[in-house]
Structures are given as structure tokens and as C-alpha cells.
Amino acid sequence: RIRHYRWEVKYEFKSQDCFRKLVITINGRTPGPSIRAQQGDTVIVDLKNSLLTENVAIHWHGIRQIGTPWADGTEGVTQCPILPGDTFRYMFVVDRAGTYMYHAHYGMQREAGLYGSLRVALPDGEVEPFTYDHDRSIILNDWYHKSAYEQAAGLSSVPFVWVGDPQSLLIQGRGRFNCSTPGIEAGKCNATNPECSPYVLTVVPGKTYRLRIGSLTALAALSFEIEGHNMTVVEADGHYVEPFIVKNLFIYSGETYSVLITANQDPSRNYWAVSKMVSRNNSVPTGLAIFNYYPNHPKRSPPTVPPSGPFWGAIEPRVNQSLAIKSHPNYIHPVPQTSDRVIILLNTQNRINGSVKWSINNVSFSLPHTPYLISLKHDLLHTFEQTPPPDVINGYQTYDINTVAPNVNATSSNSLYRLKFNTTVDIILQNANTLNVNNSETHPWHLHGHDFWVVGYGSGKFNVSEDPKRYNLVDPIMKNTVPVHPYGWTALRFVADNPGVWAFHCHIESHFFMGMGAVFEEGIEKVTKLPSSIMGCGDTKRFIRP
Ligand SMILES: O=C1O[C@H]([C@@H](O)CO)C(O)=C1O
């Protein structure tokens, strides 16, 4: 079946957290319309760019784009940006049921509000390995009052201006900013604006809800909980997990989970649903929604103080949750027991020409002006640097991940990794100290075009000969986004079997902007004729005939 959507993207003034600012909407909304499809459907989105003075591109997060690598929506990698006034057609097959998302993948537009959810149902006659009465989706986000431009300009200037903490946390597009904060321009903030009234999730006592939770934060790692209710985690990034129960769910930008919640508490009142920023010391107020027991009034505030959530700095519970996520025993995708290539990606914060950057193996990633997919398919190899980045950094064995590096300089490059088609690749994400003493951050890494097996996590420095012996090669979960915890490492395995060019990057918007990413090419010779609609920038203009 075909699911056809017509979207118009434009700037509008909105008050998501009571503070009025310019946001990017789809058909007047942020989050944008939810895409609902069934496994095997073809999704068509005709996207009209009405931003007037700004390009756009949308990425279908978690959709592997098998056979349609040009529809991945990653500006600079798989397509040229969509110009103002143009309408671009995204067309792709959703080949696997699960919980996915979409969002802008151009500059820092995602944090301007261009995102939404994409839910793929099972084919007729198939059932999930769990039961529930109702199915709901929410997206968690953080929210900044400064424009994406101001932030991007700050991040690329000397002296460097960091984006700082978000002003609020949104649950399904609604947050609360304290309008009495000193310095707020008169008329900019209105605490009674219905646009910022809390999101309400209404439940019927006794019923069980599948809540699909996604995070598209620009920066924040989150803990999500519903006061007084446990949650059973049953799905992660489109894969069934061996169910486990949590009181609070840690969720990183780019991840999705399904949890089951039974409305089994005192039905005479409402409860708070809370998102809290963790992993960085912060004073961002928690995001609040109302878990409304029918027939109580949906706007009635719960009689209790919202739960304050876990301590921001506790790493252990977050690592423990990562370790708890395993494949559901009846849905194991067997993982290859050996790999053909091991790439160790050392994550470092660096300084280049006086500005702060992030690098992988000392290479701070920058996008070329001509998208790789087109360059590689049409032999425009002069459009990016041909020396590939290293599989392991020189001196990795002796690199001290626990201190600020003695030499913090890195180089900037738009080179990419070329993978042999159908080979099995291990990626070790190795975390390290930042430019600040005693500091290492959490980075959620997202791979386009694939799911990978998460074969291991560890603390400290990855040991090339010993740690692989402890990999989970029995029932590892498959995901498309995974955290690397402070001072730790995360090991992934995937098969390079999807012809195309795929971004792999930290899903923190400013970190990718600062160079925290890489690109993989595989099977470019198997990619069929590229649609001319993705062309029009850089050296691709030569393919457009009058
Ligand atoms: O990339 C980052 O830069 C700042 C800080 O390290 C430098 O100001 C920060 O907290 C980041 O995550």
C-alpha cells in the first residue's frame, strides 16, 4: 500500500514552552504529523519548502532505505538540500514494523522543531510478543530560545560560544518555561497560553498501554518516568527486547523505546509524567505531562510534587540499563561470530584554529559541498579528501583517556570510510576526557542505513585482545542509536550489506555540527540510477541539463 503525505514546511511563531519564538512547522504543527504505515508499505512524502530563505532536508530515522539510499534525507551525504519554493518527493519502503522518527538533517534545523514520529505496524495476521489495550506515541525533546542560527554561529566562532543548557524540556511538543525569569521581554512569554499547557495522556483504569517513547533532544540525555507506575520495556529502535521492568527509563537522543504501562494505581487522581535531564550537571526544570485517569478532569494537577528523578551524575544506573537491553529470545537476529574489520573510533574534544571541535581519531568531520552519494556514483572524487580516516588512531595503545590530551589539536576533513560490500565490521566507540579536567560526556551515536548489534560495553580503555572475548554474541539487541558512556567504550557490529553512503554521528545536534561524525560507503557500484531530484548543488549541477 502507498501512504501519501503532502507536507508544507515553514516558519511560524509558537509558544511551545510559553516563550514565543520562531519554530519550523509541518502543516502548521510541531511535532509534525505522525506517519502511520504498515510493514511493506511505500511512504511518499511530498515536501514543499516554504521556509522562504532557507534550505531543508528530512531524515527518516531508523528506516534503512534498502534500495533507496537517495531517500535518507541527509544533506551533504545522500542529497542536495531542498531549495526554498521547491517540492521534493521522498519515497521509500518501511520494511520493518517498529517505532521510528523523522527530523530535519540540515544544519541545526532539528532543534527548531522540525520532527515527528513514524510508526510502522506489523503485517496483517502477525502479533507482537506482548499484549496491550492501546498504543500511544510521544516524543521527548529539549528546547532552546535562541535560534539555530545563533547557536551555529556561536559554535563556529572564535572565541567559541557554547549553546549552553536548554531552557526547557518538551513532552510531545509542550514544556514550561518560567515566564517570571528576569530579563524576559514583555509580551514574549505567557504562562496561560494554551500552546504550552501540559500534554495529557488519558488512560482508562485497569487498561495496559503501549507507550512508544522517542527522544530527539538537541543535547539532553533524559530520564523519563510516570509517577507511581512501573514500565516494562519491550521494544528498542524497532526490535523486541527481552522484557525488563524499570521505574525510570533513560533515553538518549535518537533512541526509541516501547514500554507497557498498566493503569493500576488509585484511579481517583492524575499522576505526573516527568522527563529529567541527566548526565550533565544542569538546572533545567523537569518536563511535565499529565497521566490522566479517566474520568478525572484532564487538566487537574496531580495532588503530589512531581518526582525529582535520579541524580544527574549517577552513571551506574545508566550503564546498567544499557546492559539490560537484550534481544527478545524469540526474535534473535543471529550475529556473525567474527568480523572482517575492526574500526576503533576515539571520541575527543579538540581545538582547531582556536575553536572547539569534536574529532574521531583526530579527524573533525566536515560535510562536502557535493553529496557523497552523487560524487561516488558519478566519479566526482575531487569533491572530497581521498585519504581515508584511520581505523585506529596512531598511539591508541598509549593514549590516556582519563586526562586532557597533552596535544589537543586535530585536523578537519571530509574524508570517508569505504567498507567492502557484505563484510562484517566492528566499531568500537571509545570515550575519553574532554578539554576540561575530570570530564567525559555521554554521546548517543546513530548509524544511518543499518541496525547494528550492540555486542559490548565497558568502562575505561578498550582492550583489543581481551574485551572481544566478553562480547555478547548470543542475544545482543539490534539498534540504530547507542550511547557511549563517560570514560567507557561501546562495541557494535554490522554487516555492510546496504548499498549506499551512510552517516554515523553523535546525535547531539551541536556535537555533529562540531565534527563528531563519520561516513561509511559500501556497495556504491550496486546503487541504481540516482534520481535527478537529489542534485543541484556543488558539482552535481553538471548533471542538470537545460
Ligand atoms: O561540546 C561541548 O562544548 C562545551 C564545553 O566543553 C566547552 O565550552 C560542552 O559542554 C560540550 O559538550
The ligand as an SDF file (V2000), in Angstrom:
LIG
                    3D

 12 12  0  0  0  0  0  0  0  0999 V2000
   30.9490   20.4500   23.0510 O   0  0  0  0  0  0  0  0  0  0  0  0
   30.8940   21.0000   24.1330 C   0  0  0  0  0  0  0  0  0  0  0  0
   31.4960   22.1950   24.4500 O   0  0  0  0  0  0  0  0  0  0  0  0
   31.1220   22.5220   25.8000 C   0  0  0  0  0  0  0  0  0  0  0  0
   32.3270   22.7660   26.6680 C   0  0  0  0  0  0  0  0  0  0  0  0
   33.0800   21.5810   26.7770 O   0  0  0  0  0  0  0  0  0  0  0  0
   33.1990   23.8470   26.1080 C   0  0  0  0  0  0  0  0  0  0  0  0
   32.6310   25.0840   26.3200 O   0  0  0  0  0  0  0  0  0  0  0  0
   30.3520   21.3700   26.2370 C   0  0  0  0  0  0  0  0  0  0  0  0
   29.8600   21.2570   27.4440 O   0  0  0  0  0  0  0  0  0  0  0  0
   30.2010   20.4930   25.2440 C   0  0  0  0  0  0  0  0  0  0  0  0
   29.5210   19.3670   25.2740 O   0  0  0  0  0  0  0  0  0  0  0  0
  1  2  2  0
  2  3  1  0
  2 11  1  0
  3  4  1  0
  4  5  1  0
  4  9  1  0
  5  6  1  0
  5  7  1  0
  7  8  1  0
  9 10  1  0
  9 11  2  0
 11 12  1  0
M  END
$$$$
